[in-house]
Amino acid sequence: MHASIRLLARRRFLPLFVTQFLGAFNDNLFKTAMVLFVTYEVYSEPKVEASFNALATGLFILPFFLLSALSGQLADTRDKAKIIRLVKTAEICIMLVGAAGLLLSSIPLMLLAVLAMGVHSTFFGPIKYAILPQHLDGDEVLGGTGLVEAGTYIAILAGTILAGFMSRDALSVAITVLGLACLGWLAGRQVPPAPPLGDTPPLDFHVIRSSIRLVSATMHIPRLFLAILAISFFWCIGSVLVVIFPPLVKNVFTADERVASLFLAIFSIGVAIGSVLINRLLGAHVSARYAPAAVIAMGIAVLFMFHVASGWQALPEGQLYGLAEFARHPGSVEVFAALFAVAVSGGMFVVPLYAFLTTTVPKDQTARTVAANNIVNSGAMVFGSLAIMGLTSLGVTVVQTLLLVAAMCLVSAWLAWKLHLACD
């Protein structure tokens, strides 16, 4: 663990870490502020709120599905540091659109910014993992991956908490997201060069053909097939939880936007703790041996949250708990404990699988492997968002959707167990 922390003092790691941290912080600040604003200030119908959150999630994911193949090709055939600088320049433009949407209370502009942020993340995602094996030694990759994941979720935590307090002050949010985009641009310029390591074939700009070719070239390898499917189920679960959290807090636990922000914050810090904890358990060895138990524990925690939510006594219509009132509620400890357990076990499940992706293929193919993973992940997350929209339209409550999440944890555990048997 101490060896991993020392990476933060190295230029081959620190600028990338800071760039990723600021990007995750900024993305989450904007998205959370937007969702809380729409959930609490615009709509007052649980079905509509869940559908809007699913739409926003789907728009953010769509570029991953369409452009991941191209982003993987670019990351493996061009200097990764140069791409980071271009992507961070684009982030400033995106946040100008998002700031305008907040100041004008324009939902179309805000959703346009969310879509553009998805494009930004699509091109940055393969790089942040593929560059690690290039800049770090073999025994540092797992630690570096854990730090990146932990930093990402801590950034999400900070952005989520800040959004809960700032969501009603559009001007402050607009100024903050623009300032963070500029800081990210400065940090990105400090990332050391990371030129391509192998041949540089011409780019295929046909997004459908290149996506099919990329996924086919990766998924036929059994160990990668299992790892990608397991990660995809995890992110499908995560997308469902993120979609239902705001309406769950507002309409079931009858609490305000600061409590909703706290829910997302606890989820984020729990994943960060799980990321660091699994790195300590595994040392420098990349392995999936703890993944099945971790995701089973996650499913049990989800079932416990279902139990607590099913028995919750809501306030009369029009009344909401504030943060202090909710914290004093006798059942809040059980709610927070269940949420924290879900997050920690989720972090322990997914981090080794990402490290597995980047260390079991040649270094000149890591970005394309991560891009193929992103395509399948995004398809799973779209499925999760569509499932929520369909189920809520059929009258299924957000509490009942927690049962779907628990069932998906069982599938993830089965995939993780097969990966463990195949590789460990």
N, C-alpha and C positions, 0 to 999 in steps of 0.2 A: 504493500500500500504506500509506504514512504517513497519507494522507488517511482511509483506512478505519479505521486504529487510532485516529485522533482522535475517531471516533464514540463511543469508550468513555468520553470525557469529557463527553458530552452526555446530559442527562436524557431526551431524546426517544429514546435508544437504550439507555443503560446499564441501567436497571431491567429492561427486557425481556430483555436479554442475561443478566443475573444470574439472573432468574427461570427462564429456559430452561436455563441452565447447572446450577442447583441441581436442577431437576426431572429432567434427564437423568442427573445424577450419582446422585440418589436411586433412580430407577427401575432403573438398571443395577446399582447396589450390591445392591439387594434381589434382582433377578432372577438375577444371577450367583451370589450367595451361595446362593440356593435351588437352582439347577441344579447347582452343584458339590457341595452337600450330598447331593442325591439321587443324582447320578452316582457319587460316591465312597463314600458311606456307606450308601445304601439298596439300590441295584441292583448286580448284578455280571454282567449279560448285555448285550452290545453292542446287540442288537436292541431290548431293552426300554429301554435308556438313550436310544437315538436316538428311539424312539417317545414317551417321556416328554417329551424336549426339544421334539419336534414338537408335542405336545399343549399344552405351556405356551406355545409360540409362537403356536399357533392360538387359544388363549383370549385372548391379548393382542391379537391382530389382529381377532377377531370384532367388537368394538364399532366398529372403523373401517368395517367392511362395513355394519353395521346403522345406525349413528348419524351417519355423516359428513355426510349430506344435512342433517340437523337442525342439526348443529354449524355447517355453512356458512351456513345461513339465519340462525342466531343471530348469527354473527360479522359478517354484512353488514347486519343490521337492528337490532343493539343496540350499545351502547357496549362496545368490545372490552376496555377496561381493567376495566370492571365484571365482565365474564365471567371475566377472569383472576383477579380476587379471589375469585370464587365457586369456581372450579376449584381454586385453591390452598387454600381452606378444606377442600374435599373431600379433598384429598391427605392432610391430617392424619388424617382419619377412616380413609382407606384404609390408611395406614401403621400405625395402631393394630391393624387386622385382621392385616396382614402381620407385625407384631411378635409378636402373639399366636400366629400360626402357627409362627414360628421358635422361640419359647420353649416351645411345647407339642409341637414336632416334628410338627405336623399338616399333612400334605400338602394335604388339602382346603382348610384355611384359607389356606395359602400360594397355592394356585391361585385361590381366590376373590379374594385381593388382586391377583394378576396380572391377572385379568379386570377388576377395578375400575380398576386402573392403565391398562388399555387404554381404558376409558371416559374417564378423566382425560385421556389423551393425545389421544383423538379430538376432544374439545372445545377443547383447547389448540392442537392442530396447525394448523388454518386460521388462527388468530389470529396466531401468531408470524410467519407469512409475509405475511398480508394487512395487518398493521399497519405493516409496513416502508414500503411506498409512501406511506402516509398521514403518517408522521412524518419520512421522509427525502426529500431532493431526488432528482430523477431520476438524477443521476450518482452518487448514493450508494447506490442500491438493491443493485447487484451486490456492492459492498464490504460492505454490511450483511449481505446474505445469506451471503456467504462467511464473515464473522465469526461469524454465528449457527451455521453448519454446523461451522466449525472449533471453536468453543466447545463445541458439542454433543458432538463426538467426543473432545475433550480431557476433557470431563466423563465420558464413557463410559470413557475410559482410566483416569481416576482412580478411578471406581467399580469398574471391573474389577480393577484392581490391589489396591485395598483389600479387595474381596470375597475375593480369593485368600488373603489373610492372615487374614481375619476369619471365614471360612465355618464354622469349627469352634467359634466363640464366639458363640452365638446372642444372648446378652444384649447384647454390644457392638454387634452388627448392629442389634438392635431399638432400642437407644438412639440410634444414629447416624441411622437412617432417620427416626425421629420428630423429631430435632433438625433435620435438613435440611428436612423438610416445614415446620417452623415458620419457618425462615429464608426459605424460598421464599415463604411467605405474607407475610412482612414486605417482601420485595423486590417482590412483585406489587402491593402497595399504593402503590408509588412510580411505577408506570407512568402517564404522562400520559393524560388522557382521549382517546378515539378514537371519537367518535360516528359513527353511520352517515352516509354521504355522499349516498345517493340515497333513493329511495322506500323505505318500510318496509312491504311487503305482509305479510298475516297468515301466521303460521307454519303449515306443513303437518306435522302430527305423524304422518301415515301413513308410516312409515319406508320401506316397500317402494315405494310410489307416488312418494314424494319422491325416493328414490334413483334410480329409473329416469328420472324427469323431469330430475333434475340432470345425470346422466351424458349423457342424450340431448341436453340443451341445450348441453353442452360438447363432446362428442366429434364432433359434426357439423362442427366447425371444423377443417379439415385440419391446421393447424400444432399446435393443441392436442392433437388426436388422436395425432399422432406423438410429441409430447413426453411425453404421459401414458403411452403404451405403452412408450416407451423407459425412463422412470423405473420403470415397473412391473416390467419385466424385470430392472432393476438390483436392486430390492428383493426380487424372487423369488430372485435369485442370493444376495443378502445373507442372506435368511432360511435358505436351504439351508446356507450356510457356517456361520452361527451355530449351527444345529441340530447339525451334524456335528462341530464343533470339539471339544467335551468328549470324546465317545466316540473321536474320532480320536486325540486326545492320550493318553487313557487306554489304549486297546486296540491302537493301531498304534505310536505312539511310546513307549508304556509309560512315561508320565511322570505325576507327581502333579498335584493340583489347582492348585498354584502355576504350573506350566507351562501348564496350560489357561487360567488367568487371564492369563498373559503372552501367549498366542496372541491372545486377545480384545483385550488392551491394544495389541499391535503393530498389529492390524487397525484399531483406533480411531484411533491416532495417525497411521497412514498415510493414512487418509481425511482427517483434519484437515490434514495437509501438502498432500495433493492439492487440497483446497478452497482453500487459500491460494495455491498455485502457479498454479492455473487463473485465479484472480482477477488475479494479476500478469501472466500471459500475455495476457489479454484486455483489461486495463485497465478502463475503465468501460463497455465495449461488451458487451452481452449477445449471445452467439453460440454456435452448436453446432458450429463448424468443427473443434474439437479432439476432440469427443465420439467419433466413430467410431474414431480412432486410439487413444484412451484405453481404450476397452472391448476393442479387439483386443489391446492390451498386457495387459489384465487376463486375458483368456482364455489368452494364452501363459504368463503367470505361474501360472495355475491348472494348466495342463498340466505345468509344471515341478514344482509341488508334488506332483502325481500321480506323476511319475517318482521323486521323492525318497521319497515314502511307500511306493511299491511295492517299493523296494529296501531298506527299513529293516529292520535286524536287531533284533527285539524282545527284551526281557529275558524270562527264564523266568517262567511264570505266578506271580502273587503278588508280584512285584518291580516297583518303579516307580522311575524316575529322579527325584531331587529337582531343584530348580531349578539348583543349582550343577553337579550331575553332568550334567544335560542340556546346559547351556551349554558344558561341556567336550567334549561329544560331537563327533567330527569332522563329522558331518552336520548339526549344529544351525545352522551358518551358512547352509547352503543352504535349510533349512526357513524360517528367519527372513527370508532375502532374498526367497524366493518369496512369503511371506505379506505382507511389506512392499510388494512390487511390486503385488500384487493390490489392496491397500488404497489406495495412492497413485493408481493409475490409476483406481480406482473413484471416488475423490473428485473427480478431474479430470473424470470423465464426468458425474456427477450434478448438481453445483452449478450449472453454467450452465443446465441444464434447469429447475431450480426457479426461478431468476431469470427465465427465459423465461416461465414460467407467470404470474408476478406482474406482469410489465411489458407484456404483449401484450393485456391485457383492461382495461376501465375499472376505476378504483380501487374502485368500489362493487360490483364482481363478483369481486374477487380471492379473497375467502374461499370463495365458492361454487366457484370454479375449483379451488382447493386441495382443497376437500372432495370434489369429483368425482374429482380425482386420487387422493385417499386411498381412495375406494371401489374404484377399479380396482386401485390398488396392493395393497390388502388382499386382493382376489380373487386376484391373482398370488401373494402370499405364502402364502395358504391353499393354493393349488395346489402351491407348493413344499413346504410341510409335509406335505400329503397324499402327494405324490410320494415323499418320503423314507420315510414310514411304509409305503407300498405296496412300494417297492423293497427296503427292509430285510426286510420280511416274506417277500419272494420270494427272499431270500438274497443280494441285492446288498450288497456291503460298503460301508462309508463311504468307503473309498479310491476305489472305482469310481464313486461318485456325483460325484466331482470331474470326471469326463468329461462328465456331464450339465451341470455348471456351465459348462464350457468351451464346450459347444454353445450354451448360452443366451447366452453373450457374443457369439457370431456373430449371433444374431438381434437383440440390442441394437445391434450395430454397423450392421446393415442399416437399422434404424429411425432411428438417429441420422444416418446418411448421407442418408436421404430428408428428414429434418427440415432438415439443413444445406442441401440443394439447394432446398428450398421457401422458406427464410427468409433465408439469408445472401447 
